[in-house]
Amino acid sequence: MGFAKRIFLFLVTNFLVIVTLSLVINLFHLGPFLTAHGINYQSLLIFCLIWGMGGAFISLALSRVMAKWLMGVKLVDPNSRDPETARLVSTVEKLCQTAGLHDIPEIGIYNSSDLNAFATGPTKRRSLIAVSSGLLHQMSQKELEGVLAHEIAHIVNGDMVTMTLLQGVVNAFVMFLARIFAYLLSNVGKSRSSSGGSSMSYFLLVFLFEMVFMLLGSIVIAFYSRAREFRADAGGAEFSSKDKMIAALQALSRAKPKAAPKAEPESLQAFKISTPNKMGIMRLFSTHPPLEERIARLQERV
């Protein structure tokens, strides 16, 4: 995705957010009501878009640096003579060529016994692929190719940018709706003499509504993330082969990865090739479909 296309997508997304919220407000005739209670919802909407989208894109811009720091990723020397490192580099380079990715991502290794890998970065040119030491030591060449092809598919699909746009939209909605609901509940029916208590209740209600709406927004983000994983599996099968992609997922299924460390942010978990399966209602918040379901989808492909 070129720079001009990214800017266009960013502007279109912001425009659609403004239009959607404005339509909702007009549909329920909330405009005059909000104005009567001292809320300039147009200014509030712009404020929420700037902070919501801005925060998401700052996170994206720092994603490579944060991944290296939080996960302890060590970049590999492309000219290394170490057999395992050379195998990793040559496999990434071959798959990038097959995928039409002209700029080779940074390649790194982080110390973990889990079999896992992730891709991150703000652009295709500034992307990072990192694999765990456990994956590199234990996976066969066939399985390694499947894992790396999946991560390269994330980069080719521009998943980091689309996830950032979605997160920015959710942030904007959460901030806007939380402040609208909090303002109305803390001020309706209260006299001016109670402005101090009203101000305190407003901030408490903003915090409460942000928690509730962010929880609901997380379900939307997780739903998209699971769909994105199926697409990356399909891309991995195209860049390597269906058999290699299935073999990689089967190896991950046999390994039964442990729960991610508490210090690891959800943003990094979302871009790993697999995460522990969640049960019951918690599956709504899972960023990855069950490995068995992903394998079945690939087996159905012609």
DORO-383085 format. One line per 4 residues: their letters; for each residue x, y, z of N, C-alpha, C. Coordinates in nm, 3 decimals. Example, Ala and Ser with C-alpha at 12.3 -4.5 7.8 and 13.67 -1.06 7.14 Angstrom:
<vexlums>
as) 1.319/-0.569/0.780/1.230/-0.450/0.780/1.320/-0.330/0.780 | 1.285/-0.225/0.708/1.367/-0.106/0.714/1.290/0.003/0.787;
</vexlums>
This chain:
<vexlums>
mgfa) 0.085/-0.119/0.000/0.000/0.000/0.000/0.089/0.124/0.000 | 0.077/0.208/-0.106/0.161/0.326/-0.118/0.125/0.434/-0.018 | 0.215/0.533/-0.005/0.196/0.641/0.093/0.069/0.720/0.062 | 0.048/0.755/-0.067/-0.070/0.833/-0.105/-0.198/0.757/-0.073;
krif) -0.196/0.625/-0.096/-0.314/0.543/-0.069/-0.342/0.537/0.080 | -0.236/0.532/0.163/-0.253/0.530/0.308/-0.317/0.659/0.357 | -0.268/0.773/0.305/-0.323/0.903/0.344/-0.470/0.911/0.304 | -0.500/0.865/0.181/-0.638/0.867/0.133/-0.727/0.781/0.222;
lflv) -0.679/0.662/0.258/-0.757/0.572/0.344/-0.779/0.634/0.481 | -0.677/0.701/0.533/-0.687/0.766/0.664/-0.794/0.876/0.660 | -0.791/0.960/0.554/-0.887/1.070/0.542/-1.029/1.018/0.522 | -1.043/0.914/0.440/-1.176/0.858/0.416/-1.233/0.800/0.545;
tnfl) -1.148/0.731/0.622/-1.193/0.672/0.748/-1.243/0.779/0.843 | -1.165/0.887/0.858/-1.207/0.996/0.946/-1.337/1.059/0.899 | -1.351/1.077/0.768/-1.473/1.134/0.712/-1.593/1.045/0.743 | -1.576/0.913/0.727/-1.686/0.821/0.753/-1.724/0.819/0.901;
vivt) -1.626/0.834/0.989/-1.657/0.841/1.132/-1.744/0.963/1.162 | -1.704/1.078/1.107/-1.780/1.202/1.128/-1.922/1.188/1.073 | -1.933/1.135/0.952/-2.064/1.120/0.889/-2.153/1.025/0.971 | -2.095/0.912/1.014/-2.173/0.813/1.089/-2.226/0.869/1.220;
lslv) -2.139/0.933/1.297/-2.183/0.989/1.424/-2.283/1.103/1.404 | -2.260/1.184/1.301/-2.354/1.293/1.272/-2.491/1.239/1.234 | -2.494/1.131/1.156/-2.621/1.069/1.117/-2.695/1.014/1.239 | -2.620/0.949/1.328/-2.682/0.894/1.450/-2.743/1.006/1.533;
inlf) -2.669/1.115/1.549/-2.717/1.228/1.628/-2.842/1.289/1.564 | -2.840/1.305/1.432/-2.955/1.363/1.363/-3.074/1.268/1.358 | -3.044/1.138/1.346/-3.150/1.038/1.338/-3.234/1.037/1.465 | -3.168/1.050/1.578/-3.239/1.050/1.707/-3.269/1.192/1.758;
hlgp) -3.249/1.292/1.671/-3.278/1.432/1.704/-3.207/1.475/1.833 | -3.082/1.432/1.845/-3.005/1.465/1.965/-2.935/1.600/1.957 | -2.920/1.653/1.835/-2.846/1.778/1.818/-2.899/1.892/1.903 | -3.029/1.929/1.889/-3.084/2.039/1.971/-3.076/2.009/2.121;
flta) -3.096/1.881/2.158/-3.092/1.844/2.299/-2.951/1.864/2.356 | -2.849/1.820/2.281/-2.711/1.836/2.328/-2.673/1.984/2.335 | -2.714/2.059/2.233/-2.682/2.202/2.231/-2.748/2.274/2.347 | -2.871/2.235/2.380/-2.943/2.298/2.491/-2.874/2.273/2.625;
hgin) -2.800/2.164/2.633/-2.729/2.132/2.757/-2.582/2.171/2.750 | -2.550/2.258/2.654/-2.414/2.314/2.651/-2.309/2.227/2.587 | -2.349/2.129/2.506/-2.252/2.041/2.442/-2.236/2.079/2.295 | -2.117/2.122/2.255/-2.086/2.146/2.115/-2.033/2.014/2.058;
yqsl) -2.125/1.931/2.008/-2.084/1.796/1.972/-1.991/1.792/1.849 | -1.998/1.894/1.762/-1.906/1.896/1.647/-1.762/1.912/1.694 | -1.739/2.006/1.788/-1.603/2.026/1.840/-1.556/1.904/1.918 | -1.649/1.844/1.995/-1.613/1.724/2.072/-1.577/1.609/1.979;
lifc) -1.649/1.597/1.869/-1.621/1.490/1.774/-1.483/1.506/1.712 | -1.448/1.627/1.673/-1.315/1.653/1.615/-1.205/1.623/1.718 | -1.228/1.665/1.842/-1.133/1.638/1.950/-1.111/1.488/1.966 | -1.219/1.411/1.967/-1.209/1.266/1.988/-1.140/1.198/1.869;
liwg) -1.166/1.248/1.749/-1.099/1.191/1.631/-0.949/1.215/1.636 | -0.910/1.337/1.674/-0.767/1.369/1.679/-0.696/1.281/1.781 | -0.755/1.270/1.901/-0.691/1.191/2.006/-0.702/1.041/1.979 | -0.819/0.996/1.932/-0.838/0.853/1.906/-0.750/0.804/1.793;
mgga) -0.754/0.871/1.679/-0.673/0.832/1.564/-0.526/0.859/1.591 | -0.498/0.974/1.653/-0.358/1.010/1.679/-0.289/0.909/1.767 | -0.357/0.867/1.874/-0.298/0.768/1.963/-0.273/0.636/1.894 | -0.366/0.593/1.808/-0.349/0.467/1.738/-0.231/0.471/1.643;
fisl) -0.215/0.583/1.572/-0.105/0.592/1.476/0.030/0.614/1.543 | 0.033/0.678/1.659/0.159/0.687/1.733/0.202/0.547/1.776 | 0.106/0.466/1.820/0.135/0.329/1.858/0.189/0.250/1.740 | 0.131/0.271/1.621/0.179/0.203/1.501/0.320/0.246/1.466;
alsr) 0.346/0.377/1.472/0.479/0.428/1.438/0.588/0.371/1.528 | 0.553/0.344/1.654/0.651/0.294/1.750/0.649/0.142/1.762 | 0.570/0.075/1.680/0.547/-0.069/1.697/0.675/-0.151/1.688 | 0.761/-0.120/1.592/0.886/-0.197/1.580/0.975/-0.179/1.701;
vmak) 0.991/-0.052/1.743/1.077/-0.022/1.857/1.023/-0.088/1.983 | 0.891/-0.078/2.005/0.831/-0.136/2.124/0.840/-0.288/2.123 | 0.824/-0.350/2.006/0.833/-0.496/1.996/0.974/-0.543/2.033 | 1.073/-0.473/1.982/1.211/-0.511/2.013/1.239/-0.498/2.162;
wlmg) 1.186/-0.391/2.222/1.214/-0.365/2.362/1.137/-0.460/2.453 | 1.006/-0.474/2.429/0.923/-0.555/2.517/0.950/-0.705/2.504 | 0.978/-0.750/2.384/0.999/-0.893/2.360/1.147/-0.931/2.361 | 1.235/-0.832/2.370/1.377/-0.863/2.368/1.424/-0.917/2.235;
vklv) 1.368/-0.863/2.126/1.403/-0.911/1.991/1.544/-0.865/1.954 | 1.625/-0.959/1.910/1.759/-0.930/1.862/1.762/-0.947/1.710 | 1.797/-0.840/1.640/1.804/-0.849/1.494/1.919/-0.939/1.451 | 1.895/-1.013/1.345/1.998/-1.106/1.296/2.080/-1.040/1.186;
dpns) 2.202/-1.086/1.171/2.290/-1.041/1.064/2.253/-1.116/0.937 | 2.211/-1.044/0.831/2.172/-1.113/0.706/2.283/-1.198/0.648 | 2.408/-1.166/0.682/2.522/-1.240/0.628/2.579/-1.341/0.728 | 2.502/-1.372/0.832/2.549/-1.464/0.935/2.577/-1.602/0.877;
rdpe) 2.682/-1.667/0.930/2.716/-1.803/0.886/2.658/-1.908/0.979 | 2.590/-1.864/1.084/2.523/-1.960/1.172/2.415/-2.032/1.092 | 2.413/-2.166/1.094/2.319/-2.241/1.008/2.173/-2.205/1.031 | 2.129/-2.194/1.156/1.988/-2.164/1.183/1.952/-2.022/1.140;
tarl) 2.042/-1.928/1.167/2.017/-1.790/1.127/2.014/-1.778/0.976 | 2.108/-1.844/0.910/2.114/-1.841/0.763/1.988/-1.903/0.703 | 1.938/-2.010/0.766/1.815/-2.074/0.719/1.697/-1.978/0.732 | 1.690/-1.908/0.843/1.582/-1.812/0.866/1.586/-1.700/0.763;
vstv) 1.703/-1.641/0.742/1.717/-1.528/0.650/1.684/-1.570/0.507 | 1.740/-1.683/0.464/1.717/-1.727/0.326/1.570/-1.761/0.300 | 1.503/-1.815/0.401/1.361/-1.848/0.387/1.277/-1.722/0.374 | 1.305/-1.623/0.457/1.232/-1.495/0.449/1.255/-1.430/0.313;
eklc) 1.378/-1.427/0.268/1.410/-1.363/0.139/1.339/-1.433/0.024 | 1.337/-1.567/0.027/1.271/-1.643/-0.080/1.120/-1.616/-0.081 | 1.058/-1.616/0.037/0.914/-1.594/0.046/0.876/-1.451/0.008 | 0.961/-1.355/0.044/0.935/-1.215/0.005/0.938/-1.200/-0.146;
qtag) 1.030/-1.269/-0.210/1.038/-1.264/-0.356/0.912/-1.324/-0.418 | 0.865/-1.435/-0.363/0.743/-1.499/-0.413/0.622/-1.409/-0.393 | 0.619/-1.338/-0.280/0.505/-1.251/-0.247/0.511/-1.116/-0.316 | 0.621/-1.087/-0.388/0.635/-0.958/-0.454/0.669/-0.846/-0.359;
lhdi) 0.726/-0.881/-0.244/0.764/-0.781/-0.144/0.909/-0.742/-0.171 | 0.929/-0.620/-0.224/1.063/-0.579/-0.269/1.156/-0.546/-0.153 | 1.102/-0.494/-0.044/1.185/-0.458/0.070/1.180/-0.569/0.175 | 1.295/-0.630/0.201/1.301/-0.737/0.298/1.279/-0.681/0.439;
peig) 1.186/-0.736/0.516/1.164/-0.685/0.653/1.287/-0.709/0.740 | 1.296/-0.635/0.849/1.394/-0.668/0.950/1.360/-0.807/1.005 | 1.461/-0.884/1.037/1.440/-1.020/1.087/1.503/-1.030/1.226 | 1.427/-1.080/1.320/1.477/-1.089/1.456/1.437/-1.219/1.525;
iyns) 1.504/-1.247/1.635/1.476/-1.365/1.717/1.459/-1.319/1.861 | 1.358/-1.372/1.929/1.342/-1.343/2.072/1.343/-1.473/2.151 | 1.391/-1.466/2.273/1.410/-1.585/2.354/1.279/-1.631/2.417 | 1.226/-1.743/2.373/1.104/-1.800/2.428/1.097/-1.947/2.387;
sdln) 1.052/-2.031/2.478/1.037/-2.174/2.447/0.910/-2.199/2.366 | 0.816/-2.105/2.367/0.694/-2.120/2.287/0.727/-2.118/2.139 | 0.645/-2.189/2.061/0.658/-2.185/1.916/0.569/-2.072/1.866 | 0.630/-1.959/1.829/0.550/-1.847/1.786/0.633/-1.750/1.702;
afat) 0.564/-1.660/1.636/0.627/-1.556/1.554/0.528/-1.443/1.537 | 0.578/-1.326/1.503/0.487/-1.213/1.478/0.550/-1.119/1.376 | 0.464/-1.037/1.316/0.508/-0.932/1.224/0.450/-0.802/1.273 | 0.525/-0.694/1.259/0.476/-0.563/1.298/0.551/-0.457/1.218;
gptk) 0.513/-0.332/1.237/0.578/-0.223/1.167/0.478/-0.131/1.100 | 0.513/-0.003/1.083/0.417/0.094/1.029/0.396/0.085/0.879 | 0.494/0.032/0.805/0.483/0.022/0.659/0.550/-0.107/0.613 | 0.531/-0.139/0.485/0.599/-0.257/0.430/0.750/-0.240/0.433;
rrsl) 0.796/-0.117/0.410/0.940/-0.092/0.409/1.000/-0.094/0.550 | 0.918/-0.065/0.649/0.966/-0.058/0.787/0.898/-0.164/0.873 | 0.897/-0.286/0.822/0.833/-0.395/0.893/0.937/-0.484/0.962 | 0.887/-0.565/1.052/0.972/-0.655/1.130/0.904/-0.791/1.139;
iavs) 0.981/-0.897/1.115/0.936/-1.033/1.140/1.026/-1.090/1.249 | 0.964/-1.138/1.357/1.040/-1.195/1.468/0.989/-1.336/1.498 | 1.079/-1.426/1.524/1.043/-1.564/1.559/1.101/-1.597/1.695 | 1.036/-1.686/1.766/1.088/-1.729/1.895/1.202/-1.827/1.875;
sgll) 1.292/-1.833/1.971/1.403/-1.929/1.964/1.350/-2.071/1.964 | 1.240/-2.095/2.038/1.180/-2.228/2.040/1.131/-2.271/1.904 | 1.067/-2.180/1.832/1.019/-2.212/1.697/1.135/-2.243/1.604 | 1.239/-2.163/1.610/1.353/-2.180/1.520/1.424/-2.313/1.546;
hqms) 1.431/-2.352/1.673/1.503/-2.474/1.708/1.422/-2.601/1.680 | 1.289/-2.591/1.693/1.207/-2.713/1.692/1.132/-2.738/1.562 | 1.110/-2.635/1.481/1.030/-2.655/1.360/1.116/-2.703/1.244 | 1.056/-2.788/1.163/1.122/-2.832/1.040/1.122/-2.718/0.939;
qkel) 1.196/-2.735/0.831/1.200/-2.632/0.727/1.061/-2.611/0.667 | 0.989/-2.719/0.647/0.854/-2.711/0.590/0.762/-2.628/0.680 | 0.767/-2.655/0.811/0.682/-2.583/0.907/0.725/-2.438/0.921 | 0.855/-2.414/0.921/0.907/-2.277/0.930/0.860/-2.193/0.812;
egvl) 0.862/-2.250/0.694/0.817/-2.177/0.575/0.671/-2.137/0.588 | 0.588/-2.226/0.642/0.447/-2.194/0.660/0.427/-2.077/0.755 | 0.499/-2.079/0.867/0.488/-1.972/0.966/0.532/-1.838/0.906 | 0.648/-1.838/0.841/0.702/-1.713/0.786/0.615/-1.662/0.671;
ahei) 0.559/-1.753/0.592/0.469/-1.711/0.482/0.345/-1.643/0.539 | 0.293/-1.695/0.650/0.178/-1.634/0.717/0.212/-1.491/0.762 | 0.328/-1.472/0.822/0.366/-1.338/0.870/0.390/-1.242/0.754 | 0.448/-1.292/0.647/0.468/-1.207/0.529/0.334/-1.169/0.468;
ahiv) 0.236/-1.259/0.474/0.102/-1.227/0.424/0.042/-1.111/0.503 | 0.066/-1.106/0.635/0.019/-0.992/0.715/0.078/-0.862/0.662 | 0.207/-0.864/0.629/0.273/-0.743/0.580/0.218/-0.704/0.443 | 0.206/-0.802/0.354/0.157/-0.775/0.219/0.014/-0.722/0.223;
ngdm) -0.068/-0.775/0.313/-0.208/-0.733/0.324/-0.224/-0.597/0.392 | -0.116/-0.545/0.449/-0.125/-0.417/0.520/-0.207/-0.425/0.647 | -0.202/-0.542/0.712/-0.286/-0.564/0.830/-0.254/-0.471/0.946 | -0.127/-0.431/0.960/-0.092/-0.342/1.070/-0.163/-0.207/1.056;
vtmt) -0.172/-0.157/0.932/-0.238/-0.028/0.908/-0.389/-0.039/0.926 | -0.449/-0.144/0.871/-0.594/-0.157/0.882/-0.638/-0.179/1.027 | -0.558/-0.254/1.102/-0.590/-0.272/1.245/-0.577/-0.140/1.320 | -0.481/-0.058/1.279/-0.463/0.073/1.343/-0.581/0.164/1.312;
llqg) -0.627/0.164/1.187/-0.743/0.244/1.150/-0.867/0.201/1.229 | -0.885/0.070/1.240/-0.999/0.019/1.315/-0.989/0.058/1.463 | -0.870/0.046/1.519/-0.851/0.084/1.659/-0.876/0.233/1.678 | -0.832/0.314/1.581/-0.855/0.457/1.589/-1.002/0.492/1.585;
vvna) -1.078/0.425/1.498/-1.222/0.446/1.490/-1.289/0.410/1.622 | -1.252/0.295/1.677/-1.309/0.252/1.805/-1.274/0.352/1.915 | -1.149/0.397/1.918/-1.108/0.496/2.018/-1.193/0.622/2.009 | -1.215/0.670/1.885/-1.293/0.792/1.865/-1.437/0.774/1.914;
fvmf) -1.499/0.661/1.877/-1.636/0.634/1.922/-1.643/0.625/2.074 | -1.547/0.555/2.134/-1.546/0.536/2.279/-1.536/0.670/2.351 | -1.440/0.754/2.308/-1.421/0.883/2.372/-1.543/0.973/2.356 | -1.600/0.974/2.235/-1.714/1.061/2.207/-1.837/1.018/2.286;
lari) -1.874/0.891/2.275/-1.995/0.844/2.341/-1.982/0.850/2.493 | -1.864/0.819/2.546/-1.844/0.823/2.691/-1.866/0.963/2.745 | -1.817/1.064/2.674/-1.831/1.202/2.720/-1.973/1.254/2.704 | -2.041/1.211/2.599/-2.181/1.252/2.581/-2.267/1.195/2.694;
fayl) -2.257/1.063/2.717/-2.338/0.999/2.820/-2.302/1.053/2.958 | -2.173/1.072/2.984/-2.130/1.120/3.115/-2.180/1.262/3.140 | -2.174/1.346/3.039/-2.219/1.484/3.056/-2.368/1.490/3.086 | -2.444/1.413/3.010/-2.589/1.415/3.029/-2.628/1.364/3.167;
lsnv) -2.569/1.254/3.209/-2.606/1.194/3.337/-2.560/1.278/3.456 | -2.447/1.347/3.441/-2.394/1.424/3.554/-2.452/1.565/3.565 | -2.521/1.612/3.459/-2.570/1.750/3.460/-2.721/1.765/3.452 | -2.790/1.669/3.392/-2.934/1.683/3.378/-3.001/1.688/3.516;
gksr) -3.079/1.791/3.538/-3.153/1.804/3.663/-3.073/1.859/3.779 | -2.948/1.900/3.757/-2.866/1.952/3.866/-2.858/2.104/3.857 | -2.854/2.168/3.969/-2.845/2.314/3.972/-2.702/2.358/3.957 | -2.681/2.485/3.928/-2.547/2.538/3.911/-2.468/2.534/4.041;
sssg) -2.539/2.540/4.156/-2.469/2.538/4.284/-2.400/2.407/4.311 | -2.437/2.303/4.241/-2.375/2.172/4.263/-2.272/2.141/4.156 | -2.215/2.245/4.092/-2.123/2.224/3.980/-1.999/2.148/4.021 | -1.953/2.164/4.146/-1.834/2.092/4.190/-1.857/1.943/4.193;
gssm) -1.971/1.901/4.254/-2.005/1.759/4.258/-2.034/1.706/4.120 | -2.098/1.792/4.037/-2.128/1.750/3.899/-2.000/1.724/3.822 | -1.899/1.809/3.842/-1.772/1.791/3.772/-1.705/1.660/3.813 | -1.709/1.628/3.942/-1.649/1.504/3.990/-1.722/1.382/3.934;
syfl) -1.855/1.387/3.937/-1.933/1.275/3.884/-1.911/1.260/3.735 | -1.890/1.373/3.665/-1.864/1.367/3.520/-1.739/1.286/3.490 | -1.630/1.315/3.559/-1.505/1.244/3.533/-1.515/1.096/3.570 | -1.588/1.066/3.676/-1.607/0.926/3.714/-1.690/0.852/3.611;
lvfl) -1.793/0.920/3.559/-1.879/0.857/3.458/-1.805/0.840/3.325 | -1.721/0.937/3.289/-1.641/0.923/3.167/-1.555/0.797/3.177 | -1.489/0.779/3.290/-1.404/0.661/3.312/-1.486/0.533/3.300 | -1.604/0.532/3.365/-1.689/0.413/3.363/-1.737/0.381/3.222;
femv) -1.788/0.482/3.151/-1.839/0.458/3.016/-1.726/0.421/2.919 | -1.608/0.477/2.935/-1.496/0.439/2.849/-1.461/0.292/2.867 | -1.465/0.245/2.991/-1.438/0.103/3.017/-1.542/0.014/2.949 | -1.668/0.053/2.962/-1.777/-0.027/2.904/-1.770/-0.026/2.752;
fmll) -1.756/0.092/2.693/-1.755/0.102/2.547/-1.628/0.041/2.487 | -1.515/0.051/2.557/-1.392/-0.010/2.507/-1.403/-0.161/2.510 | -1.472/-0.213/2.610/-1.496/-0.358/2.617/-1.577/-0.404/2.497 | -1.682/-0.328/2.465/-1.764/-0.361/2.348/-1.686/-0.343/2.219;
gsiv) -1.604/-0.237/2.214/-1.522/-0.215/2.095/-1.420/-0.324/2.074 | -1.371/-0.383/2.183/-1.273/-0.491/2.173/-1.332/-0.613/2.103 | -1.462/-0.634/2.118/-1.527/-0.745/2.049/-1.522/-0.724/1.897 | -1.546/-0.599/1.855/-1.541/-0.566/1.712/-1.400/-0.585/1.658;
iafy) -1.300/-0.536/1.732/-1.161/-0.548/1.689/-1.119/-0.694/1.681 | -1.159/-0.774/1.782/-1.123/-0.915/1.783/-1.189/-0.990/1.667 | -1.314/-0.953/1.636/-1.384/-1.017/1.523/-1.308/-0.993/1.393 | -1.267/-0.868/1.370/-1.191/-0.838/1.249/-1.057/-0.911/1.251;
srar) -0.992/-0.915/1.367/-0.863/-0.980/1.377/-0.871/-1.128/1.340 | -0.978/-1.195/1.382/-0.993/-1.338/1.348/-1.010/-1.356/1.197 | -1.087/-1.266/1.135/-1.104/-1.273/0.989/-0.972/-1.248/0.919 | -0.892/-1.156/0.974/-0.761/-1.125/0.918/-0.667/-1.245/0.926;
efra) -0.678/-1.326/1.030/-0.595/-1.445/1.044/-0.626/-1.548/0.936 | -0.753/-1.564/0.903/-0.789/-1.656/0.795/-0.728/-1.609/0.662 | -0.731/-1.477/0.638/-0.673/-1.424/0.514/-0.522/-1.445/0.511 | -0.456/-1.426/0.626/-0.312/-1.447/0.631/-0.277/-1.594/0.611;
dagg) -0.361/-1.684/0.662/-0.339/-1.827/0.638/-0.349/-1.857/0.488 | -0.450/-1.799/0.423/-0.466/-1.819/0.279/-0.347/-1.762/0.203 | -0.300/-1.644/0.245/-0.182/-1.585/0.182/-0.058/-1.669/0.206 | -0.045/-1.724/0.327/0.069/-1.811/0.356/0.069/-1.935/0.270;
aefs) -0.051/-1.989/0.245/-0.061/-2.107/0.159/-0.024/-2.072/0.015 | -0.055/-1.951/-0.026/-0.021/-1.907/-0.163/0.129/-1.883/-0.178 | 0.193/-1.823/-0.076/0.335/-1.790/-0.088/0.426/-1.910/-0.063 | 0.379/-2.007/0.013/0.458/-2.130/0.034/0.383/-2.244/-0.035;
skdk) 0.294/-2.309/0.037/0.202/-2.408/-0.019/0.099/-2.439/0.087 | -0.013/-2.498/0.044/-0.117/-2.534/0.139/-0.065/-2.635/0.240 | 0.011/-2.733/0.192/0.064/-2.836/0.282/0.157/-2.778/0.386 | 0.241/-2.682/0.348/0.335/-2.622/0.443/0.261/-2.538/0.546;
miaa) 0.157/-2.467/0.502/0.080/-2.385/0.596/0.005/-2.473/0.695 | -0.052/-2.581/0.647/-0.121/-2.675/0.735/-0.022/-2.740/0.832 | 0.094/-2.778/0.782/0.195/-2.841/0.867/0.239/-2.746/0.979 | 0.251/-2.618/0.946/0.290/-2.519/1.047/0.184/-2.508/1.156;
lqal) 0.058/-2.500/1.116/-0.050/-2.487/1.214/-0.065/-2.614/1.298 | -0.043/-2.730/1.236/-0.049/-2.855/1.311/0.063/-2.862/1.415 | 0.182/-2.813/1.378/0.293/-2.810/1.474/0.261/-2.719/1.591 | 0.198/-2.605/1.563/0.159/-2.512/1.669/0.052/-2.575/1.758;
srak) -0.039/-2.650/1.698/-0.145/-2.715/1.774/-0.089/-2.821/1.867 | 0.009/-2.896/1.820/0.071/-3.000/1.903/0.151/-2.938/2.018 | 0.206/-2.820/1.993/0.293/-2.756/2.092/0.215/-2.700/2.210 | 0.084/-2.669/2.191/0.001/-2.612/2.297/0.071/-2.495/2.365;
pkaa) 0.081/-2.380/2.297/0.155/-2.266/2.353/0.102/-2.223/2.488 | 0.193/-2.176/2.570/0.157/-2.127/2.703/0.092/-1.990/2.691 | 0.029/-1.946/2.800/-0.032/-1.813/2.800/0.076/-1.708/2.785 | 0.043/-1.598/2.716/0.140/-1.492/2.694/0.175/-1.424/2.825;
pkae) 0.299/-1.374/2.838/0.338/-1.305/2.960/0.249/-1.184/2.987 | 0.229/-1.153/3.114/0.141/-1.041/3.149/0.193/-0.910/3.093 | 0.324/-0.897/3.080/0.382/-0.770/3.035/0.364/-0.750/2.885 | 0.318/-0.852/2.815/0.306/-0.844/2.670/0.175/-0.777/2.631;
pesl) 0.180/-0.666/2.557/0.057/-0.596/2.521/-0.028/-0.673/2.422 | -0.158/-0.646/2.425/-0.252/-0.713/2.335/-0.217/-0.687/2.190 | -0.158/-0.570/2.159/-0.124/-0.538/2.022/-0.022/-0.635/1.964 | 0.071/-0.683/2.048/0.169/-0.781/2.001/0.107/-0.919/1.992;
qafk) 0.021/-0.954/2.090/-0.045/-1.083/2.085/-0.127/-1.096/1.956 | -0.189/-0.986/1.914/-0.275/-0.990/1.796/-0.198/-1.025/1.670 | -0.068/-0.993/1.665/0.008/-1.018/1.543/0.095/-1.142/1.552 | 0.082/-1.221/1.658/0.148/-1.350/1.663/0.072/-1.448/1.576;
istp) 0.137/-1.558/1.541/0.069/-1.654/1.454/-0.036/-1.732/1.529 | -0.022/-1.744/1.661/-0.126/-1.812/1.739/-0.122/-1.762/1.883 | -0.236/-1.774/1.950/-0.246/-1.742/2.092/-0.327/-1.852/2.158 | -0.319/-1.865/2.292/-0.399/-1.969/2.359/-0.547/-1.950/2.333;
nkmg) -0.617/-2.063/2.309/-0.761/-2.056/2.283/-0.836/-2.011/2.408 | -0.936/-1.925/2.387/-1.021/-1.881/2.496/-1.153/-1.956/2.490 | -1.212/-1.976/2.606/-1.333/-2.058/2.615/-1.455/-1.971/2.645 | -1.573/-2.023/2.607/-1.698/-1.958/2.639/-1.709/-1.819/2.579;
imrl) -1.762/-1.727/2.660/-1.783/-1.590/2.612/-1.652/-1.519/2.584 | -1.543/-1.566/2.646/-1.413/-1.504/2.624/-1.365/-1.521/2.480 | -1.423/-1.615/2.407/-1.385/-1.633/2.267/-1.420/-1.510/2.183 | -1.517/-1.431/2.231/-1.552/-1.308/2.161/-1.435/-1.210/2.160;
fsth) -1.345/-1.221/2.258/-1.233/-1.129/2.270/-1.103/-1.189/2.217 | -1.109/-1.307/2.158/-0.990/-1.373/2.107/-0.949/-1.313/1.973 | -0.822/-1.281/1.957/-0.773/-1.223/1.832/-0.745/-1.329/1.725 | -0.742/-1.457/1.766/-0.713/-1.565/1.673/-0.823/-1.672/1.679;
pple) -0.862/-1.727/1.565/-0.955/-1.841/1.567/-0.882/-1.964/1.621 | -0.954/-2.066/1.666/-0.889/-2.191/1.709/-0.807/-2.250/1.595 | -0.693/-2.307/1.629/-0.606/-2.364/1.527/-0.676/-2.473/1.447 | -0.761/-2.551/1.512/-0.833/-2.658/1.443/-0.922/-2.601/1.332;
eria) -0.985/-2.487/1.360/-1.071/-2.422/1.261/-0.990/-2.366/1.146 | -0.874/-2.312/1.176/-0.787/-2.258/1.070/-0.736/-2.371/0.980 | -0.701/-2.484/1.041/-0.654/-2.599/0.962/-0.766/-2.650/0.872 | -0.887/-2.658/0.928/-1.001/-2.707/0.849/-1.029/-2.615/0.730;
rlqe) -1.019/-2.484/0.750/-1.042/-2.387/0.641/-0.941/-2.411/0.528 | -0.815/-2.433/0.565/-0.711/-2.456/0.464/-0.733/-2.588/0.392 | -0.775/-2.689/0.463/-0.798/-2.821/0.400/-0.911/-2.816/0.300 | -1.005/-2.723/0.320/-1.118/-2.709/0.227/-1.080/-2.634/0.100;
rv) -0.965/-2.564/0.104/-0.922/-2.488/-0.013/-0.882/-2.581/-0.126 | -0.916/-2.541/-0.248/-0.883/-2.622/-0.366/-0.735/-2.609/-0.397;
</vexlums>
